[in-house]
Amino acid sequence: MPAKPLLVVALLAAAALAPARGVAQAGNGASPAMQRAVHLDLEGATTQARAIFQGLVDSAADPAARAVAERAMAMSYAFDGDCANTVKYEQMVIAYWATREAAEPRNAFYQEGELADEAARVCIDAGDLDAAEHWYRRGYALGVEEPAPPTHPTSLWAYRLAHALGRIAARRGDSPEARRQVAAARRILDGDSAMAAGQERFFPYLVGYVALYSGDLPMAEAQLRKAVSLRGNERDPYLRCLLAETLERLGRKDEATAAYREAYALATAHNPPAAFVRPLVRRKLGLTGAP
């Protein structure tokens, strides 16, 4: 599912990485160095950003702090569309969480699944569909290892996987398989109303994405407009960018340009949506800074 908008991934990681002992000091926010590196990535200066992130990795006070920096490094590579290096650093963070399985198994396995899915999200956006499928499947396998009673049901991981496989199939030009996965995602939502309460808003995104890459542009526009209107999605830059791509393909240049600019303005996080949106919009509109 789309990553939480308008949050720096360092803060998300810090919150996730902070068990009771508070090693990641999430409440203190990101360090000035981390904030500077994030800003550089958002502006396209990824090489400079990674020099800072590497310093944070090398100087980390403990494994939890190192994992925060490694996850930020993974996202820095995402801004360059570098699937392989994003995966490399996400695996490092997954390895950290493997050391936490005994102490906090529910959280550890959930984080491992999240990180695998995060890597997969970068890979699908980068066009490495085989790697994306591998890591989405790995995310499912890790997530469902959470011991009973799980805080995140198996249905959530099944829905995420069907959602991902539908998008991957559409990108591969396999419309029948994409439709099959859309139907599977719908059945999973309908079978768990509690889980669906938090995940239903991502279903029009799936339908719109599949329609866009299957060539049904009117359907894509309708579903993506529905997606961006739903509560919780209003500030999602990725969905607005997909809508902009749809409008562009429909030949509605002025509307597409406006939607691209809206997406860019919303892409202020250090996460996969912003990593996709900001470089793409800069290329599309010839931007050298904020539009």
C-alpha positions as CSV (number, residue, x, y, z in Angstrom):
1,M,0.0,0.0,0.0
2,P,1.1,3.5,-0.4
3,A,3.5,4.7,2.2
4,K,2.3,7.3,4.7
5,P,2.6,10.7,3.0
6,L,4.3,13.8,4.5
7,L,6.4,11.9,6.9
8,V,10.2,11.6,6.6
9,V,11.1,7.9,6.5
10,A,13.7,8.5,9.1
11,L,11.0,9.3,11.6
12,L,8.9,6.4,10.5
13,A,11.9,4.1,10.9
14,A,12.8,5.6,14.2
15,A,9.4,5.1,15.6
16,A,9.3,1.5,14.3
17,L,12.8,0.8,15.5
18,A,12.3,2.1,19.0
19,P,11.4,-0.8,21.4
20,A,10.8,-0.1,25.1
21,R,14.4,0.8,25.6
22,G,14.0,3.8,23.2
23,V,17.3,3.2,21.4
24,A,16.2,5.1,18.3
25,Q,15.1,8.2,20.2
26,A,12.1,8.7,17.9
27,G,10.6,11.4,20.0
28,N,13.6,13.6,19.3
29,G,13.0,13.6,15.6
30,A,15.6,13.3,12.9
31,S,19.1,14.8,13.3
32,P,20.1,17.9,11.4
33,A,22.4,15.7,9.2
34,M,19.5,13.4,8.5
35,Q,17.2,16.3,7.6
36,R,19.9,17.8,5.3
37,A,20.4,14.5,3.5
38,V,16.6,14.1,3.1
39,H,16.4,17.6,1.6
40,L,19.2,16.8,-0.8
41,D,17.4,13.7,-2.1
42,L,14.2,15.6,-2.6
43,E,16.0,18.1,-4.7
44,G,17.8,15.5,-6.7
45,A,21.2,15.7,-5.2
46,T,21.3,12.0,-4.3
47,T,25.1,11.5,-4.4
48,Q,25.6,14.3,-1.8
49,A,22.7,12.8,0.2
50,R,24.3,9.4,0.3
51,A,27.6,10.7,1.5
52,I,25.8,12.0,4.6
53,F,23.7,8.9,5.0
54,Q,26.9,6.8,4.9
55,G,28.4,8.9,7.6
56,L,25.3,8.3,9.7
57,V,25.6,4.5,9.1
58,D,29.3,4.6,10.0
59,S,28.8,6.6,13.2
60,A,25.7,4.9,14.4
61,A,25.7,4.4,18.2
62,D,24.0,1.0,18.1
63,P,22.4,-1.4,15.6
64,A,19.0,0.2,15.8
65,A,20.4,3.6,14.9
66,R,22.4,2.0,12.1
67,A,19.2,0.4,10.8
68,V,17.5,3.8,10.7
69,A,20.4,5.2,8.6
70,E,20.4,2.1,6.3
71,R,16.7,2.5,5.6
72,A,17.3,6.1,4.7
73,M,20.1,5.0,2.4
74,A,17.8,2.6,0.8
75,M,15.3,5.4,0.0
76,S,18.1,7.6,-1.3
77,Y,18.8,4.9,-4.0
78,A,15.0,4.8,-4.7
79,F,15.2,8.5,-5.8
80,D,17.5,7.3,-8.5
81,G,15.3,4.4,-9.4
82,D,18.0,2.0,-8.3
83,C,16.1,-1.2,-7.4
84,A,19.2,-3.3,-6.7
85,N,20.8,-0.9,-4.1
86,T,17.5,-0.2,-2.5
87,V,17.0,-3.9,-2.0
88,K,20.6,-4.2,-0.7
89,Y,20.0,-1.7,2.1
90,E,16.5,-2.8,2.9
91,Q,18.0,-6.3,3.5
92,M,20.3,-4.8,6.0
93,V,17.4,-3.4,7.9
94,I,15.5,-6.7,7.7
95,A,18.6,-8.4,9.2
96,Y,18.4,-6.0,12.1
97,W,14.8,-7.0,12.7
98,A,15.7,-10.6,12.5
99,T,17.8,-10.0,15.7
100,R,14.7,-8.7,17.4
101,E,12.4,-11.7,16.6
102,A,12.9,-13.3,20.0
103,A,12.4,-10.1,22.0
104,E,9.5,-8.7,20.0
105,P,8.3,-11.3,17.5
106,R,5.0,-9.6,16.5
107,N,6.6,-6.3,15.7
108,A,9.8,-7.8,14.2
109,F,8.0,-10.0,11.6
110,Y,5.7,-7.1,10.7
111,Q,8.6,-4.8,10.2
112,E,10.4,-7.4,8.1
113,G,7.3,-7.7,5.9
114,E,7.0,-4.0,5.6
115,L,10.6,-3.5,4.6
116,A,10.4,-6.3,1.9
117,D,7.2,-4.6,0.5
118,E,9.0,-1.2,0.6
119,A,11.8,-2.6,-1.5
120,A,9.3,-4.2,-3.9
121,R,7.5,-0.9,-4.3
122,V,10.7,0.8,-5.4
123,C,11.4,-2.1,-7.8
124,I,8.0,-2.0,-9.5
125,D,8.3,1.7,-10.0
126,A,11.8,1.3,-11.4
127,G,10.5,-1.3,-13.9
128,D,12.2,-4.3,-12.4
129,L,9.1,-6.4,-12.3
130,D,10.8,-9.7,-11.5
131,A,12.5,-8.3,-8.4
132,A,9.3,-6.6,-7.4
133,E,7.4,-9.8,-7.5
134,H,10.1,-11.6,-5.6
135,W,10.1,-9.0,-2.8
136,Y,6.4,-8.7,-2.6
137,R,6.2,-12.5,-2.1
138,R,9.0,-12.3,0.4
139,G,7.0,-9.6,2.3
140,Y,4.0,-11.8,2.5
141,A,6.1,-14.8,3.7
142,L,7.7,-12.7,6.4
143,G,4.6,-10.9,7.5
144,V,2.6,-14.1,8.0
145,E,5.3,-15.4,10.3
146,E,4.0,-13.1,13.1
147,P,3.0,-15.5,15.9
148,A,-0.6,-15.8,17.1
149,P,-2.5,-13.9,18.0
150,P,-1.2,-11.6,15.3
151,T,-1.6,-7.9,15.4
152,H,-1.8,-7.8,11.6
153,P,-4.0,-10.6,10.1
154,T,-2.9,-12.9,7.3
155,S,-5.7,-11.3,5.2
156,L,-3.8,-8.0,5.2
157,W,-0.7,-9.7,3.7
158,A,-2.8,-11.6,1.3
159,Y,-4.5,-8.4,0.2
160,R,-1.2,-6.6,-0.2
161,L,0.1,-9.4,-2.3
162,A,-2.9,-9.6,-4.6
163,H,-2.8,-5.9,-5.0
164,A,0.9,-6.0,-6.0
165,L,0.5,-9.0,-8.3
166,G,-2.3,-7.2,-10.1
167,R,-0.2,-4.2,-10.7
168,I,2.8,-6.3,-11.8
169,A,0.6,-8.3,-14.2
170,A,-0.7,-5.0,-15.7
171,R,2.8,-3.8,-16.2
172,R,3.7,-7.0,-17.9
173,G,0.8,-6.6,-20.3
174,D,-1.1,-9.6,-18.9
175,S,-4.5,-8.2,-18.6
176,P,-6.3,-11.5,-17.7
177,E,-4.0,-12.1,-14.8
178,A,-4.3,-8.5,-13.7
179,R,-8.1,-8.8,-13.6
180,R,-7.8,-12.1,-11.7
181,Q,-5.7,-10.5,-9.0
182,V,-8.1,-7.5,-8.8
183,A,-10.9,-10.0,-8.2
184,A,-8.8,-11.8,-5.6
185,A,-8.1,-8.5,-3.8
186,R,-11.8,-7.8,-3.8
187,R,-12.7,-11.2,-2.3
188,I,-10.1,-10.7,0.4
189,L,-11.5,-7.3,1.4
190,D,-15.0,-8.7,1.4
191,G,-13.9,-11.6,3.6
192,D,-12.5,-9.5,6.4
193,S,-14.5,-6.3,7.2
194,A,-12.2,-5.3,10.1
195,M,-9.1,-5.4,7.8
196,A,-11.0,-3.8,5.0
197,A,-11.9,-0.8,7.1
198,G,-8.3,0.4,6.8
199,Q,-7.5,-1.0,3.4
200,E,-10.6,-0.3,1.2
201,R,-9.3,3.1,0.2
202,F,-6.5,1.4,-1.7
203,F,-8.8,-0.7,-3.9
204,P,-9.6,2.1,-6.5
205,Y,-5.9,2.7,-6.8
206,L,-5.5,-0.9,-7.8
207,V,-8.3,-0.8,-10.3
208,G,-7.1,2.5,-11.7
209,Y,-3.5,1.3,-12.0
210,V,-4.5,-1.8,-13.9
211,A,-6.8,0.2,-16.2
212,L,-4.0,2.7,-16.9
213,Y,-1.5,0.0,-17.9
214,S,-4.1,-2.0,-19.7
215,G,-5.1,1.0,-21.9
216,D,-8.5,1.6,-20.5
217,L,-7.9,5.3,-19.9
218,P,-11.5,6.4,-19.1
219,M,-11.7,3.7,-16.4
220,A,-8.3,4.7,-15.1
221,E,-9.3,8.3,-14.8
222,A,-12.6,7.5,-13.0
223,Q,-10.9,5.1,-10.5
224,L,-7.9,7.3,-9.8
225,R,-10.2,10.4,-9.3
226,K,-12.1,8.2,-6.8
227,A,-8.9,7.1,-5.2
228,V,-7.6,10.6,-4.6
229,S,-10.9,11.7,-3.2
230,L,-11.1,9.1,-0.4
231,R,-10.2,10.1,3.1
232,G,-6.6,9.3,3.8
233,N,-5.6,9.6,0.2
234,E,-6.1,13.3,-0.4
235,R,-2.4,14.1,0.0
236,D,-1.0,11.0,-1.7
237,P,1.4,12.3,-4.4
238,Y,1.7,8.9,-6.1
239,L,-2.0,8.7,-6.8
240,R,-2.1,12.2,-8.2
241,C,0.9,11.4,-10.4
242,L,-0.9,8.3,-11.8
243,L,-3.9,10.6,-12.5
244,A,-1.6,13.0,-14.3
245,E,-0.1,10.2,-16.4
246,T,-3.7,9.2,-17.3
247,L,-4.6,12.7,-18.3
248,E,-1.5,13.1,-20.3
249,R,-2.2,9.9,-22.3
250,L,-5.8,11.2,-22.9
251,G,-4.2,14.3,-24.5
252,R,-5.4,16.7,-21.8
253,K,-2.0,18.4,-21.4
254,D,-3.0,21.4,-19.3
255,E,-4.9,19.2,-16.8
256,A,-2.0,16.7,-16.7
257,T,0.5,19.5,-16.0
258,A,-1.6,20.8,-13.2
259,A,-1.9,17.3,-11.7
260,Y,1.9,16.7,-12.0
261,R,2.5,20.0,-10.2
262,E,0.1,19.0,-7.4
263,A,1.8,15.7,-7.1
264,Y,5.2,17.3,-6.9
265,A,4.1,19.7,-4.2
266,L,2.8,16.9,-2.1
267,A,5.9,14.7,-2.5
268,T,7.8,16.0,0.5
269,A,8.5,12.7,2.3
270,H,11.5,10.4,2.0
271,N,9.6,7.4,0.9
272,P,8.8,5.4,-2.3
273,P,6.0,7.7,-3.5
274,A,8.2,10.8,-3.4
275,A,11.1,8.9,-4.8
276,F,9.0,8.1,-7.9
277,V,7.1,11.4,-8.2
278,R,9.8,14.0,-7.8
279,P,12.3,12.8,-10.4
280,L,9.5,11.9,-12.9
281,V,7.8,15.3,-12.6
282,R,11.2,17.1,-12.9
283,R,11.7,15.2,-16.2
284,K,8.2,15.8,-17.5
285,L,8.1,19.5,-16.8
286,G,11.8,20.4,-17.1
287,L,12.0,21.5,-13.5
288,T,15.2,22.3,-11.7
289,G,13.6,23.0,-8.3
290,A,10.2,23.3,-6.8
291,P,7.6,24.2,-9.4
